């Protein structure tokens, strides 16, 4: 499993430093964050950049999203960032992706504003984030079920997002790592699936006979997430809008 000690920080920073705009943060997402990278998995970096004031007050929209790919001594890195305004607006919606990026423990680059954003993000978590995880799980399940033979990767994504959603509804905390989530979920088959993904190729497959079992588990965990949503004491609406607005103004004017 990836952690701060196994990240080639120098290569990551080489890619981050080539970004055309100032960054608030860049963290590792994708399979390395989720706990099941394959030997040939690339690194997915996600973050926030700040467009200059003269860009956002003019007629041109500017680069709301910047995508940069690079290969450094065989290490493939994919960096995607959103401008702060776009990212902050996503935080006010039921978007689990942006929360996972903010709270990722695999930090490549950070600033004091990133720490402030973490604090504000806690006030953007609502019970309706369950819909994000239910929707993503359903999409990944369709991808998994239609393939022959079925692949390990989309199945792990199904379990990861369902357990992340259940954990979020019950605790109010964002946890994206499947290994950590399974410490409390105790699903006996997760470790074996993760081992297949970690030790095999990115497109490793399962036996078709496993489909019935995993169908039942998908339906059971989906129902569990729906129940956690109904019982959740999380707020109905985010309360961090004013703080995000103040931070955005501060970033634009500095």
C-alpha positions as MATLAB code, in Angstrom:
seq = 'XXXXXXXXXXXXXXXXXXXXXXXXXXXXXXXXXXXXXXXXXXXXXXXXXXXXXXXXXXXXXXXXXXXXXXXXXXXXXXXXXXXXXXXXXXXXXXXXXXXXXXXXXXXXXXXXXXXXXXXXXXXXXXXXXXXXXXXXXXXXXXXXXXXXXXXXXXXXXXXXXXXXXXXXXXXXXXXXXXXXXXXXXXXXXXXXXXXXXXXXXXXXXXXXXXXXXXXXXXXXXXXXXXXXXXXXXXXXXXXXXXXXXXXXXXXXXX';
ca = [
       0.000    0.000    0.000;
       1.239    3.492   -0.802;
       2.067    5.825    2.044;
       4.169    8.939    2.458;
       7.340    6.850    2.753;
       6.859    5.075   -0.596;
       6.104    8.150   -2.722;
       8.890    9.384   -4.992;
       8.386   12.956   -3.849;
      11.113   14.434   -6.041;
       9.539   13.134   -9.262;
       6.074   14.185   -8.119;
       7.283   17.688   -7.312;
       9.079   17.935  -10.648;
       5.701   17.481  -12.314;
       3.831   19.745   -9.887;
       6.347   22.566  -10.300;
       5.723   22.618  -14.054;
       2.114   23.719  -13.461;
       1.383   27.133  -15.022;
      -0.503   28.534  -11.990;
       0.033   28.706   -8.210;
      -1.350   25.647   -6.420;
      -3.166   25.352   -3.097;
      -2.394   21.663   -2.920;
      -1.680   18.525   -4.903;
      -2.536   15.135   -3.412;
      -2.501   11.572   -4.669;
      -5.855   10.066   -5.588;
      -6.887    6.952   -7.512;
      -5.733    3.418   -6.804;
      -2.776    4.496   -4.649;
      -5.099    6.403   -2.318;
      -7.668    3.609   -2.359;
      -5.075    1.030   -1.302;
      -4.960   -1.232   -4.346;
      -2.494   -0.003   -7.001;
      -1.303   -2.515   -9.580;
       2.408   -2.752  -10.366;
       1.700   -0.829  -13.587;
      -0.679    1.784  -12.109;
       0.166    5.392  -12.866;
      -0.076    8.107  -10.207;
      -3.190   10.287  -10.206;
      -2.534   13.710   -8.690;
      -5.423   16.067   -8.009;
      -5.466   19.605   -6.705;
      -6.494   23.242   -6.878;
      -4.885   26.127   -8.740;
      -5.561   29.863   -8.574;
      -6.073   31.885  -11.727;
      -4.678   35.442  -11.686;
      -7.072   38.290  -10.940;
      -6.708   39.816  -14.414;
      -7.956   36.558  -15.910;
     -11.076   36.116  -13.801;
     -12.250   39.742  -14.080;
     -11.875   39.833  -17.856;
     -14.024   38.373  -20.617;
     -11.914   35.236  -20.964;
     -12.885   32.373  -18.677;
      -9.328   31.172  -18.170;
      -8.161   27.627  -17.520;
     -10.853   26.314  -15.189;
      -9.269   22.866  -15.414;
      -5.654   22.025  -16.182;
      -4.569   18.506  -17.128;
      -0.888   17.603  -17.286;
       0.635   14.205  -17.993;
       4.281   13.291  -17.661;
       6.681   10.353  -17.444;
       9.721   10.582  -15.182;
      12.137    7.636  -15.390;
       9.207    5.339  -16.129;
       6.910    6.862  -13.485;
       3.657    7.980  -15.140;
       1.992   10.952  -13.466;
      -1.395   12.448  -14.337;
      -2.109   15.810  -12.678;
      -5.568   17.392  -12.880;
      -6.396   20.640  -11.082;
      -9.403   22.955  -10.972;
      -9.390   26.686  -10.406;
     -10.301   27.549   -6.826;
     -13.728   28.956   -7.713;
     -14.747   25.845   -9.645;
     -13.415   23.558   -6.919;
     -15.111   25.495   -4.113;
     -18.439   25.311   -5.938;
     -18.015   21.546   -6.225;
     -17.432   21.417   -2.466;
     -20.884   22.921   -1.946;
     -22.459   20.109   -3.952;
     -22.719   16.449   -2.968;
     -19.376   15.672   -4.584;
     -17.329   13.079   -2.742;
     -14.364   13.294   -5.126;
     -13.310   16.763   -4.021;
     -13.580   15.846   -0.340;
     -11.349   12.816   -0.894;
      -8.790   14.987   -2.672;
      -8.716   17.545    0.147;
      -8.387   14.928    2.885;
      -6.015   12.565    1.056;
      -3.161   11.678    3.433;
      -0.843   11.261    0.427;
       0.197   14.894    0.123;
       2.654   15.947   -2.565;
       2.306   19.715   -2.155;
       0.474   21.769    0.462;
       0.021   25.348    1.672;
      -1.520   27.019    4.730;
      -4.624   27.582    2.587;
      -4.881   23.821    2.089;
      -5.042   23.399    5.856;
      -7.712   26.092    6.019;
      -9.619   24.319    3.261;
      -9.605   21.085    5.259;
     -11.233   22.893    8.150;
     -13.878   24.453    5.908;
     -14.523   21.148    4.120;
     -15.786   19.599    7.349;
     -18.656   22.087    7.146;
     -19.464   20.997    3.598;
     -20.211   17.352    4.413;
     -23.911   16.458    4.310;
     -25.978   13.295    4.435;
     -26.740   13.764    0.741;
     -23.170   12.830   -0.158;
     -24.565    9.301    0.081;
     -26.126    9.854   -3.350;
     -22.684   10.461   -4.845;
     -21.420    7.122   -3.561;
     -24.572    5.215   -4.487;
     -24.408    6.605   -8.018;
     -20.716    5.894   -8.487;
     -21.113    2.351   -7.142;
     -23.980    1.695   -9.563;
     -21.893    2.938  -12.498;
     -18.915    0.783  -11.554;
     -21.167   -2.229  -10.985;
     -22.596   -1.937  -14.501;
     -19.057   -1.767  -15.859;
     -18.047   -4.819  -13.844;
     -21.128   -6.907  -14.660;
     -21.081   -6.363  -18.428;
     -17.503   -7.536  -18.955;
     -16.573  -11.116  -19.734;
     -14.527  -12.163  -17.918;
     -15.209   -9.580  -15.185;
     -12.246   -7.475  -14.043;
     -11.023   -7.017  -10.492;
     -10.542   -3.237  -10.754;
     -14.176   -2.078  -11.151;
     -15.277   -4.544   -8.467;
     -12.803   -3.067   -5.998;
     -14.077    0.399   -6.908;
     -17.628   -0.774   -6.130;
     -16.659   -1.978   -2.672;
     -14.441    1.026   -2.006;
     -17.110    3.631   -2.743;
     -19.854    1.772   -0.876;
     -17.704    1.416    2.246;
     -16.536    5.043    1.985;
     -20.154    6.172    1.793;
     -21.251    4.012    4.730;
     -18.330    5.251    6.836;
     -19.059    8.884    5.939;
     -22.742    8.602    6.827;
     -21.958    6.996   10.183;
     -18.945    9.052   11.276;
     -18.891   12.248    9.208;
     -15.286   11.461    8.256;
     -13.853   10.925    4.777;
     -11.907    7.677    4.420;
     -11.032    6.512    0.908;
      -8.626    3.656    1.649;
     -10.282    0.261    1.247;
      -7.796   -1.522    3.512;
      -8.496    0.909    6.339;
     -12.246    0.750    5.746;
     -12.190   -3.036    5.874;
     -10.655   -2.999    9.346;
     -14.156   -2.257   10.624;
     -16.217   -3.734    7.761;
     -14.380   -7.078    8.055;
     -15.318   -8.374    4.603;
     -13.381  -11.626    4.287;
     -12.938  -11.428    0.510;
     -11.449   -7.920    0.291;
      -7.850   -8.858    1.102;
      -7.799  -11.543   -1.584;
      -9.219   -9.160   -4.204;
      -6.725   -6.461   -3.247;
      -3.849   -8.945   -3.495;
      -4.944   -9.872   -7.021;
      -5.002   -6.214   -8.023;
      -1.705   -5.313   -6.369;
       0.237   -8.295   -7.647;
      -1.278   -8.578  -11.099;
      -1.773   -6.416  -14.168;
      -4.136   -3.439  -14.256;
      -6.658   -5.504  -16.252;
      -6.635   -8.639  -14.072;
      -9.852  -10.692  -14.210;
     -12.053  -12.901  -12.016;
     -13.771  -16.207  -12.610;
     -17.264  -15.688  -14.012;
     -18.561  -18.022  -11.286;
     -17.811  -15.335   -8.692;
     -20.433  -13.021  -10.182;
     -23.414  -14.391   -8.218;
     -21.640  -13.976   -4.897;
     -20.530  -10.429   -5.629;
     -23.998   -9.524   -6.911;
     -25.435  -10.436   -3.522;
     -22.716   -8.477   -1.729;
     -23.255   -5.427   -3.933;
     -26.980   -5.480   -3.191;
     -26.384   -5.994    0.545;
     -23.894   -3.136    0.870;
     -26.018   -0.838   -1.277;
     -28.927   -1.443    1.093;
     -26.575   -0.814    4.011;
     -25.524    2.553    2.569;
     -29.155    3.485    1.931;
     -29.946    2.623    5.541;
     -26.965    4.630    6.803;
     -28.206    7.598    4.776;
     -31.665    7.373    6.308;
     -30.227    7.144    9.827;
     -27.453    9.721    9.379;
     -27.307   12.731   11.687;
     -25.218   14.713    9.206;
     -26.554   18.122    8.108;
     -28.980   18.496    5.240;
     -27.049   21.414    3.738;
     -23.415   22.591    3.748;
     -22.592   25.528    6.017;
     -19.174   26.475    4.660;
     -20.200   28.810    1.837;
     -19.256   32.083    3.537;
     -15.867   30.713    4.586;
     -15.191   29.479    1.058;
     -16.167   32.858   -0.347;
     -13.804   34.650    2.045;
     -10.953   32.298    1.174;
     -11.549   32.744   -2.557;
     -11.482   36.546   -2.255;
      -8.281   36.297   -0.226;
      -6.667   34.097   -2.879;
      -7.684   36.386   -5.734;
      -6.415   39.569   -4.086;
      -3.090   38.393   -2.740;
];
